[in-house]
Amino acid sequence: MELIKIDGSYGEGGGQVVRSAITISCLTHKPVEIVNIRQNRRVSGLRPQHLMGIKILAKVCNAQVEGLAIGSTSIRFIPSEIKDMQLKEDIGTAGSIPLILQTLIPSISISKKRLKMSITGGTDVLWSPTGDYTKFVLREAYARLGINFNMDIPRRGYYPRGGGIVNVEIFPCEKINPISLLKRTSNSVKIICTYSGISSHLIEQQVNEAKNILVNAGFDCDYQIKQESAYDKGCSFLVYTFDENCIIGSDIINGKGDEMGRHVATGFLESTLGVDQFLSDMLVIPLCLTNGESVFRVNQITKHLETNLFVTTEMLKCKYGVGRIDNGFEVRIVGNSNAGV
């Protein structure tokens, strides 16, 4: 079978091109060759966290992989059939578990398979969704598409040691549903803050800061603060809401110190439409496999969203359009349910 060739330098030229192309390859059983991997990064080529994600996906779809090494700028991924599995994996670093789950969950579920997995690594790290964002925001979004998973976090994993544990069970998807998410209408939000090795006074201060900002903006706030075990000190902070018209989350880890509460609350308030900017790119692959048209509105078009629209169009031959509206953009995707899944 002829390989689909994807230019890994497209758009932001990072790991997202690799993750998306490999996910679609697993789903469609179409071999893919990715070249110029992370060419736009200071250190080009595959990094350790990319290798682990590819290795796990290769395991679940019994794939042959060529060029899988740290620093490699091109790989070939030749998938076979996905099967029901139980796995126990260890990233070995604080590499992001949520980024790996972004590839695994749709691959397994849309293929109508089941996976139970325990994975050790980073649950809440820079440049990645937090564990709680995945557990509460992404799970809600995927459930509306017909993709269901359960997730438990027995131990947090922060940088640099990682060591966090996530137990996940992914269920077969019978049908992928189109969605319409246009505008945030809910006036209630939830705040979840988990921490380890940090002053409880600082955490409470930051949660109160976020709560006060949101209350002053007209929101009712339900909040939860949890001290959890971890090898390194850290904090994971999430503000989220959803209703029939929106699914929105804003998260941060402890990189902002005494600005955490303000940063996460402000980020939430800036998402006034149907989805937040980070969720938008995570919806693209499933929506490109529906039998129908989906529409969502987002305040900002990110490089990750542009990347996923590019990769899915190249590999799935779906159609999409992006139009400017007041305060943001409307994205329409017409799925190709005959793409070989």
N, C-alpha and C positions, 0 to 999 in steps of 0.2 A: 504494500500500500504506500502511496506517495506521501511524503512528509509535508505538513503545513509549516512554512517557514515564518517565524515571527521575529521582528527586529526589537531586541531588548533595550535599545536606546531610545525608543519612542517616548515622547512626553517627558515625564519626570525621570525616566530611564533607571528606575530602581527595581527593587525586588517584586513590586506589584505585578509587573509584566510577567515575571516567571511564575508567580503564584497563580495568576489567572489562567495563563496558557496551560499549565500543568493540570489545573482543575478541569478545564474544558476537555483536555485530552482524555482524562480519566472518564469523564461523563460520556463522551462520544465514541471512545475507543479509536480515535484518530491520532496517529503518531504526529509529534510536533518537534521541530527543531527551533531552538531559540538561540539567536546569535547576538553579539554585542551586549552581553549581559552586564547591567549596571555600568555601562560605559560612561554615564554622566556623573558618576560618583567619584569622590576623591580616591577611594580604593575600589577599583573596578573588579568585576567578577563575583562569583558566589562567595558568600561568607558562611560561617558555620551554621547560623540559624536557618539559612536557606537550604543547606544540605539536609538537615534533619527533616524539614517539611517535605522535601522531595523524596527522601528515603521512606518516610511513613506512607506517603501516597503510592509510591512504587510497590510497597508491600501489600497494600490493600487491593491494588488492581493488577498485581503480578506483572509489573512492567519491567522491560529492559531499559536501562539508562546508560547512555554513553556520555563521557565527559564530566562525571559527577566528582568534582574535587574542589577544594578551596582555591579561589582565584580563577577558576575556569570561566571563560567568557562565552562559551557555547556548549549546549547540551542537546542530546536527542533523547526523547522520552517516548517509548513505544509500549502502550498499555495493552493489557489483556482484560479478562473479565473480573469485575469486582465481586467479591464474595462476602457473606456474613463472617465477622471475625471478632475475636477478643484479643486486645493488645495491651502490653505494658511497655511504655517507652520512657527513656530518660534523655532529655536534650543535653544534659551534662554541663550546661551553662545557665545563665539567666535569659537565654533566648526565649522569645515570646510564644507562649502557648496559645493565646488568642489568635495570633496570625496563622498558626498551624491549623487551628479549628476553622478559620475562615475557608480554608481549602477542603478540609475533611468533611465538614458537615454537609455542604451541598453535594459533594461528590458521592458520598455514601447514600444520603437520603433520596436524592433524585434518581439514583440507580436502583431504588426500591430494595436496598439492603439495610442491614443492621450492624452497628458496631458498638461494642463496649470497650472502653479504653481508660487506663490510668496513665497519666503522663506527668513527668516531673520536669520542672524548668522555671521559667519566669511567668508569673501570673499578672504582674503589674509593672511594666517597664516602659522606658521612653520609646516614642515613635510607634506606639501600638495601642489598640484599645485595651482598657483595663479588663480584668477578669469579670468585674461586676457589670461593665457595659455589655460584655458578651452574654452574661447570664440573664440580664434583665431586658436590655434594649434589643440586641440582635435576636434573642430568642423570641421576643414578641413579634418582631418584623418577619422572621422566618416562619413562625406559626401561621401568620396570615397568608403566607404563600403556600402553606401545606407542608412545610419542612419543620419537623419537630425533634427536639433534643432536650435531654435533662443534663444538668451540670451542677457539680458540687465542688467546693474548694476547701478541702480539709486543712491545707496549709498554704499560706501566702509565700510567694517567691519574688523578692525584690533584687535589684542590682546591688552588688556584683555576684553574690553567691547563688542566687536563684533558689533551687530546692523546693519550690512550691509544688503542690500536688493538685491536679485537677482530675476528677473522675467524670467521664462523660458517656452518655448513651445516646446514640443517634438512631432514629426510627425511619422505616421506609415511608417515602412520600408517594401517595397514590396519584395525586394530580397537583400540578403547580398552578396556583390561582393568580390571575392578574390582580393588580391593586390600584387604588386611587387614593393618594395622600396629598392634600392640597394646602391645608392651613391649620395652624395650631389654634384650637378653640378651648382646650381644657384650662381651668383656672386652679388646678391642684397639681402639686409636684411632690416627688419623693426624693429625699436625700439619704444616701447611704455612704458612710465613712468608716473604713476599716483601717486599723493602724497597728504597728508593732514598734516598740522601742522608742517611741516619741512621747513627749509630755502630754498627758491627758488634758492638761489645762490649755495647751496650744490647740489641740484638736477641737475641744469644745468651743474655744474662741473662734476658730475658723468656720465651724459648722454654724455658729450663731451669726457670724458675718454673712454667710451665704443666705441663711434663713431671713435675716433682716432685709437684705437686698430684694429677695423674692417677694416677701410680704409687702414691702413698700411698692412693688410693681403690681400688686393686686392678686398674688397667689396664696393659696392655702398650702402649708408645708407640713408634711409628715416626715420625720427624720429618725434615723437609726445610727448609733455609733457603736462599733464593735472592736474590741481589742482582740487580735488574733495572733496565733503563733507564726513566727517566721525566723529564718536564720539571720537576716539583716533587718535593720530598722527601715521603716517605710510607711507610706500612707497611700490609700486609694480612695478617691473622692468622686462620687457620681450624683448628678442631679438629672432626673428624667421624668417624663410624663408620656402618656399615650391615650388617645381616644379614637373614635372611628375615623377622624380626619388627619391624625398625625401620629408619628412615633419619633420622639426627640430625646436625645441624651447629651449631656456634657460631662466629660470626665477629666481627671487630672491625677497625676501621682505627686509625690512630695517635693517636686522640683521648684515650687514657687514659695516655699516657706510660709511666711506670714501673709502671703497674697493668695493662698490656695482658695479660700472661700470666695473672695471677690472674683477671682479668675473663673472659677467653675460656674458661678451664678451668672456672671456677665455673658459667658459663652452660651449658656442656656437661653437667656433672654434675646440674644442675637438670632436665634433660630425661631423665626416667626411663622414659617410655612409648614409644609407637610412632613419633612424629614430633616435631620441635621446633616451637615456637610460630610460627616464621616460615615454615616449610615448609607448615604446615597450610592457610593461605589460598591458597597457590599450587596446591594439589591440587584445589580446589573445582570450578573450571570444567570441567576434563576429566572428573572423576568424575560431574558432572551430565549427561554425555553418554554414559555407559556403558549397556550393556544388563544391568543387575544392581545389586546392593547392595554398597556399599563401607563399610568401618568403619576408623576410626583413632582412636587415643587420644593426647591431648595434655595436658600439665600445666597449660596456661593458655589460655583463650579470649581472643584479641586482638580489637581493634576491626577490624583488617583481615579476620579470619576472619568476624566478624559481617557486615561489609560485603559480602563475596563471597557469603555465603549469602543475603543479602537480594537482591542483584542477580541471581543465578542463578535464584532462585525467581521473581522478577518476570518474567524474560525467557525462561526455559526450562521453567517449570512443573514442575520436579523437586521431590522431597520430601526432607526431611532431619529429623533429630532430634538433639538434644544432651542428654546425661544426665550427671549428676555421678557420679563413681566415686571410690574412694580415691586421693588425691593428684592428681586431675585430672578430665578429662572424656572421654566417648566420643561421637564424632560418627559418625552413620550417614547415608549419602546414597544414595537410590534414584534412579538415573539415568533420564533420558528420552531414549532413543536416537532417538526420532522427532521431535526438536525442530527439525528442518528443516535439519540439516547435510548 
